[in-house]
Amino acid sequence: MAGKHFGTDGIRGLANKVITPELAMKVAQATGVLFQRGDHRHRAVIGKDTRLSGYMIETAMVAGFTSVGVDVLLLGPLPTPAVAMLTHSMRADVGVMISASHNLYQDNGIKLFGPDGYKLSDEVEAKIDAMLDKDVALKLSKSADLGRAMRVEGDRARYIEFAKRTLIRSLSLEGLRIVVDCANGAAYKVAPEALWELGAEVIKIGGEPDGVNINREVGSTEPAALMSKVREMRADIGIALDGDADRVLIVDERGKAVDGDQLMAVIAEEWKAEGRLSQPGIVATLMSNLGLERYLSGIGLSLARTQVGDRYVLEHMRQHGYNVGGEQSGHIILTDYCTTGDGLVAALQLLAVVKRKMRPVSEVCHRFEPLPQILKNVRFKARVPLDEEQVSKVIEDSRRRLGNAGRLVIRLSGTEPVVRVMGEGDNPDLVEQVVDDICQALTAAAA
């Protein structure tokens, strides 16, 4: 975590309480000052999802950037990966995505990208964080040097063409009936248009944002509506994005959900066969299922694990030269194309496999049988119960009992006072027992 404002994915919190206009303006001013390098006119790109509070935050950030002499290019509602791509493509000095991802409309957030289109490092975020409590008056521009703000035309078309070009030119999705759930979020226009232009029959749900319905009973974290629609329409596949479309969940033709682990397995195996993997393996987090690791091992690939958060996956990928990585939650990062997770691009890679193999999605996506996985949360107040000696003893004993037949992941949440306890293994009864034992020890220590 970079500081008191930044978490694992930028700044996030309740709109107009945590994410206030004052904070948004200060973040823009600090970022604008930090990224002014050289004598050229500096520019910031700002995109957002469909939350009502996006107007407020966008306006405040425009004021912040222009007050320190940075021009602003306003994109409007676009996926996070589109903002990242356009930041680099348009030679901007910094990119901003206003979104709280899969959270409901009450929350909002600020994600920042450097001129290369990658999310800022912890170190850079810490510098911005430190500047937020300082007086920036000495950095304000003279009246003649203030920045300008302008709306960008054709931004959606540029992203759609970018996404389509991740496929070979001859590939067509003709003959596929696709239900796409846009979560009433940032991709509500671009995702259906891209799929239709590629030849698919497209049925859209979650495509009527009103400012307050983003992620509400739709999207990748609420797939029930998509599952039902796929069965109702006898569709070949369902694609669920989240509010800012940087993650994806797939639903097969039977209406069953397919998570990011299975999707990574599909892409890894296919890219290995095509000689496209830059390393003999992929990168995922501690939360990815042990079944994925065993499956990859069986086809000669490794699984490197990082702490939870797509930024840490990407950091490891860049440091060690991997081009496929992601999270079980559906953040799939394909660095041949993208600088961050891209739900639409990941879905297109799967659709390419489905078309090439001419097999149903349920067969294409079932690469391994996931091990039973149990996740429970223990809430605490002031004292962090993980530090207690008795808790450590129970965790150590639980790991010994599981042995090589399972895994335990115990971690502090990055967004709330909660300890998350995840267990998985070949024996579901044993897994549940050890998870319960750890939770009981944590609860007792937190009392």
TIRO-269300 format. One record per residue (C-alpha): residue in three letters; x negated, y, z. Coordinates in steps of 0.05 Angstrom, whole numbers, padded with zeros to 5 digits, always signed. Example, Ala and Ser with C-alpha at 12.3 -4.5 7.8 and 13.67 -1.06 7.14 Angstrom:
residues 2
ALA-00246-00090+00156
SER-00273-00021+00143
***
This chain:
residues 447
MET+00000+00000+00000
ALA-00029+00067-00022
GLY-00002+00111+00034
LYS+00059+00134+00072
HIS+00099+00148+00009
PHE+00076+00096-00041
GLY+00094+00023-00036
THR+00078-00037-00080
ASP+00115-00006-00139
GLY+00110+00070-00134
ILE+00155+00110-00087
ARG+00225+00083-00072
GLY+00281+00099-00024
LEU+00349+00128-00013
ALA+00363+00184-00063
ASN+00368+00253-00032
LYS+00344+00227+00034
VAL+00277+00193+00020
ILE+00271+00212-00053
THR+00289+00286-00047
PRO+00281+00341-00098
GLU+00225+00371-00055
LEU+00187+00305-00054
ALA+00197+00295-00129
MET+00171+00365-00145
LYS+00110+00355-00100
VAL+00094+00288-00132
ALA+00097+00321-00200
GLN+00053+00379-00178
ALA+00001+00334-00146
THR+00000+00286-00205
GLY-00003+00343-00254
VAL-00062+00374-00219
LEU-00099+00308-00211
PHE-00092+00289-00285
GLN-00114+00356-00314
ARG-00179+00339-00348
GLY-00208+00384-00400
ASP-00182+00447-00433
HIS-00127+00417-00476
ARG-00053+00427-00463
HIS-00034+00371-00416
ARG+00031+00333-00422
ALA+00074+00287-00380
VAL+00126+00238-00406
ILE+00187+00227-00362
GLY+00238+00170-00371
LYS+00293+00146-00325
ASP+00347+00094-00317
THR+00421+00109-00310
ARG+00428+00128-00237
LEU+00466+00191-00220
SER+00408+00216-00179
GLY+00362+00212-00240
TYR+00385+00281-00263
MET+00366+00312-00197
ILE+00298+00279-00193
GLU+00282+00291-00267
THR+00297+00365-00260
ALA+00254+00371-00197
MET+00196+00336-00231
VAL+00201+00381-00292
ALA+00196+00441-00245
GLY+00135+00409-00211
PHE+00097+00392-00274
THR+00111+00458-00310
SER+00092+00498-00248
VAL+00021+00471-00253
GLY+00016+00481-00328
VAL+00035+00412-00354
ASP+00083+00406-00413
VAL+00139+00354-00404
LEU+00168+00307-00456
LEU+00236+00282-00433
LEU+00256+00213-00458
GLY+00323+00201-00424
PRO+00346+00130-00406
LEU+00294+00080-00429
PRO+00263+00016-00400
THR+00201+00023-00356
PRO+00158-00013-00408
ALA+00181+00036-00461
VAL+00158+00094-00418
ALA+00091+00060-00408
MET+00083+00047-00482
LEU+00103+00118-00502
THR+00057+00149-00450
HIS-00002+00118-00487
SER+00027+00125-00557
MET+00043+00199-00549
ARG-00025+00214-00518
ALA+00006+00239-00453
ASP-00038+00249-00392
VAL+00013+00217-00346
GLY+00078+00179-00350
VAL+00136+00177-00301
MET+00193+00127-00295
ILE+00250+00148-00249
SER+00281+00083-00226
ALA+00292+00038-00166
SER+00290-00023-00211
HIS+00340-00076-00187
ASN+00365-00036-00128
LEU+00435-00007-00127
TYR+00449+00065-00147
GLN+00441+00095-00078
ASP+00365+00084-00083
ASN+00318+00114-00133
GLY+00243+00115-00144
ILE+00183+00144-00180
LYS+00135+00100-00219
LEU+00072+00132-00247
PHE+00029+00112-00307
GLY-00039+00135-00329
PRO-00056+00157-00400
ASP-00071+00085-00418
GLY+00000+00064-00401
TYR-00019+00024-00340
LYS+00008+00036-00270
LEU-00037+00077-00226
SER-00085+00041-00180
ASP-00078+00042-00104
GLU-00137+00090-00101
VAL-00105+00141-00148
GLU-00038+00135-00113
ALA-00073+00148-00047
LYS-00103+00212-00075
ILE-00034+00236-00096
ASP-00005+00216-00029
ALA-00058+00256+00007
MET-00042+00317-00035
LEU+00033+00317-00018
ASP+00024+00348+00050
LYS-00024+00402+00025
ASP-00006+00471+00000
VAL-00012+00470-00076
ALA-00001+00546-00082
LEU-00073+00556-00103
LYS-00063+00506-00160
LEU-00001+00539-00189
SER-00009+00565-00259
LYS-00008+00637-00280
SER+00057+00660-00312
ALA+00028+00655-00383
ASP+00002+00584-00371
LEU+00066+00551-00346
GLY+00086+00486-00379
ARG+00144+00476-00427
ALA+00196+00420-00427
MET+00229+00389-00488
ARG+00272+00330-00505
VAL+00240+00275-00548
GLU+00278+00251-00609
GLY+00273+00180-00635
ASP+00245+00150-00571
ARG+00294+00092-00571
ALA+00278+00075-00644
ARG+00204+00075-00630
TYR+00211+00026-00573
ILE+00258-00020-00612
GLU+00208-00023-00669
PHE+00152-00037-00620
ALA+00191-00095-00589
LYS+00209-00125-00657
ARG+00137-00122-00680
THR+00117-00170-00624
LEU+00148-00224-00669
ILE+00123-00248-00736
ARG+00156-00207-00791
SER+00191-00268-00823
LEU+00226-00289-00759
SER+00301-00278-00757
LEU+00350-00291-00700
GLU+00406-00304-00749
GLY+00451-00360-00726
LEU+00440-00346-00651
ARG+00497-00321-00609
ILE+00466-00281-00552
VAL+00499-00251-00491
VAL+00456-00194-00464
ASP+00468-00165-00395
CYS+00437-00096-00390
ALA+00454-00086-00316
ASN+00487-00019-00334
GLY+00415+00005-00335
ALA+00360+00033-00377
ALA+00363-00018-00433
TYR+00438-00011-00446
LYS+00425+00015-00517
VAL+00357-00011-00538
ALA+00365-00085-00520
PRO+00430-00099-00558
GLU+00406-00058-00617
ALA+00339-00095-00622
LEU+00372-00163-00619
TRP+00424-00144-00671
GLU+00372-00115-00718
LEU+00335-00182-00713
GLY+00397-00217-00739
ALA+00431-00244-00677
GLU+00505-00242-00660
VAL+00504-00199-00597
ILE+00555-00197-00541
LYS+00540-00143-00490
ILE+00559-00139-00417
GLY+00533-00090-00365
GLY+00528-00038-00421
GLU+00573+00018-00396
PRO+00534+00057-00343
ASP+00571+00110-00304
GLY+00516+00132-00257
VAL+00537+00088-00199
ASN+00547+00018-00228
ILE+00475+00001-00243
ASN+00459-00071-00220
ARG+00528-00077-00189
GLU+00550-00149-00200
VAL+00509-00151-00264
GLY+00436-00157-00283
SER+00379-00205-00268
THR+00393-00206-00193
GLU+00468-00217-00201
PRO+00473-00268-00259
ALA+00542-00297-00244
ALA+00577-00252-00295
LEU+00527-00272-00349
MET+00533-00346-00333
SER+00608-00341-00339
LYS+00605-00301-00404
VAL+00556-00350-00437
ARG+00603-00408-00422
GLU+00664-00368-00444
MET+00634-00347-00511
ARG+00597-00413-00522
ALA+00535-00373-00532
ASP+00466-00402-00546
ILE+00432-00361-00493
GLY+00443-00306-00441
ILE+00391-00252-00427
ALA+00397-00212-00362
LEU+00353-00151-00351
ASP+00348-00110-00288
GLY+00361-00035-00280
ASP+00296-00013-00312
ALA+00288-00075-00357
ASP+00219-00094-00334
ARG+00244-00163-00312
VAL+00287-00216-00344
LEU+00328-00277-00325
ILE+00350-00327-00378
VAL+00415-00367-00377
ASP+00418-00429-00421
GLU+00476-00451-00464
ARG+00506-00490-00406
GLY+00509-00427-00363
LYS+00451-00446-00318
ALA+00398-00396-00297
VAL+00325-00402-00317
ASP+00275-00364-00274
GLY+00208-00332-00290
ASP+00168-00393-00272
GLN+00200-00434-00327
LEU+00193-00377-00376
MET+00119-00370-00362
ALA+00111-00445-00372
VAL+00145-00441-00440
ILE+00102-00383-00464
ALA+00037-00412-00436
GLU+00047-00479-00468
GLU+00067-00450-00535
TRP+00011-00399-00536
LYS-00039-00454-00517
ALA-00016-00496-00577
GLU-00023-00435-00622
GLY-00092-00417-00595
ARG-00066-00351-00568
LEU-00084-00358-00494
SER-00144-00315-00478
GLN-00160-00359-00417
PRO-00141-00432-00402
GLY-00088-00411-00352
ILE-00040-00358-00328
VAL-00032-00312-00268
ALA+00027-00312-00220
THR+00041-00295-00147
LEU+00042-00334-00083
MET+00117-00343-00092
SER+00114-00382-00157
ASN+00137-00454-00149
LEU+00087-00510-00137
GLY+00121-00547-00193
LEU+00095-00495-00242
GLU+00024-00504-00217
ARG+00028-00579-00223
TYR+00059-00575-00293
LEU+00005-00528-00319
SER-00048-00573-00290
GLY-00018-00630-00328
ILE-00027-00594-00395
GLY-00097-00570-00378
LEU-00081-00500-00353
SER-00095-00467-00287
LEU-00052-00422-00244
ALA-00086-00363-00210
ARG-00045-00334-00153
THR-00042-00263-00127
GLN-00004-00227-00072
VAL+00068-00210-00088
GLY+00077-00152-00137
ASP+00071-00148-00212
ARG+00016-00095-00205
TYR-00029-00146-00170
VAL-00015-00198-00224
LEU-00034-00147-00277
GLU-00096-00126-00239
HIS-00121-00198-00236
MET-00104-00208-00310
ARG-00144-00147-00331
GLN-00204-00165-00286
HIS-00208-00237-00311
GLY-00184-00233-00382
TYR-00116-00268-00378
ASN-00060-00249-00427
VAL-00001-00285-00395
GLY+00023-00273-00324
GLY+00084-00255-00283
GLU+00130-00269-00225
GLN+00183-00319-00210
SER+00232-00261-00206
GLY+00224-00249-00281
HIS+00168-00197-00287
ILE+00132-00227-00347
ILE+00069-00191-00368
LEU+00041-00205-00438
THR-00020-00160-00445
ASP-00027-00174-00519
TYR+00033-00127-00525
CYS+00049-00092-00460
THR+00016-00056-00402
THR+00071-00076-00353
GLY+00128-00126-00347
ASP+00176-00123-00406
GLY+00241-00162-00401
LEU+00261-00153-00474
VAL+00193-00172-00502
ALA+00190-00234-00458
ALA+00259-00255-00480
LEU+00239-00246-00553
GLN+00179-00293-00543
LEU+00227-00346-00517
LEU+00276-00335-00574
ALA+00218-00345-00623
VAL+00205-00414-00592
VAL+00279-00432-00594
LYS+00284-00414-00668
ARG+00220-00450-00686
LYS+00238-00515-00649
MET+00312-00512-00667
ARG+00329-00540-00598
PRO+00377-00514-00545
VAL+00352-00467-00492
SER+00365-00518-00437
GLU+00314-00565-00469
VAL+00263-00511-00488
CYS+00263-00480-00419
HIS+00263-00543-00375
ARG+00188-00554-00372
PHE+00184-00579-00300
GLU+00228-00597-00241
PRO+00219-00543-00187
LEU+00203-00566-00118
PRO+00255-00549-00064
GLN+00239-00479-00040
ILE+00267-00446+00022
LEU+00259-00371+00037
LYS+00281-00340+00103
ASN+00271-00271+00133
VAL+00258-00252+00206
ARG+00270-00179+00223
PHE+00229-00144+00277
LYS+00228-00075+00309
ALA+00163-00044+00334
ARG+00117-00104+00345
VAL+00094-00146+00286
PRO+00105-00218+00309
LEU+00053-00247+00262
ASP-00001-00223+00309
GLU+00022-00268+00366
GLU-00022-00328+00384
GLN+00038-00375+00391
VAL+00062-00357+00322
SER-00006-00372+00292
LYS-00007-00440+00326
VAL+00062-00459+00298
ILE+00041-00436+00228
GLU-00023-00476+00231
ASP+00014-00538+00255
SER+00066-00530+00200
ARG+00012-00527+00146
ARG-00018-00590+00174
ARG+00049-00626+00172
LEU+00061-00607+00100
GLY-00010-00624+00077
ASN-00019-00629+00002
ALA+00055-00644-00009
GLY+00077-00572+00000
ARG+00061-00498+00011
LEU+00076-00444+00061
VAL+00075-00369+00047
ILE+00086-00322+00106
ARG+00081-00248+00091
LEU+00104-00180+00113
SER+00153-00145+00068
GLY+00126-00083+00034
THR+00192-00047+00038
GLU+00225-00064+00105
PRO+00208-00090+00175
VAL+00216-00163+00157
VAL+00171-00224+00157
ARG+00186-00269+00098
VAL+00176-00344+00107
MET+00175-00387+00045
GLY+00164-00462+00045
GLU+00166-00513-00010
GLY+00148-00586-00017
ASP+00166-00656-00040
ASN+00205-00670+00024
PRO+00261-00617+00030
ASP+00280-00638+00100
LEU+00209-00629+00124
VAL+00204-00562+00088
GLU+00268-00536+00122
GLN+00244-00561+00189
VAL+00176-00525+00187
VAL+00207-00461+00160
ASP+00258-00462+00217
ASP+00202-00474+00267
ILE+00163-00415+00242
CYS+00225-00370+00242
GLN+00242-00390+00313
ALA+00171-00373+00335
LEU+00173-00306+00300
THR+00241-00290+00330
ALA+00216-00306+00400
ALA+00154-00264+00390
ALA+00193-00205+00364
ALA+00242-00205+00422
***
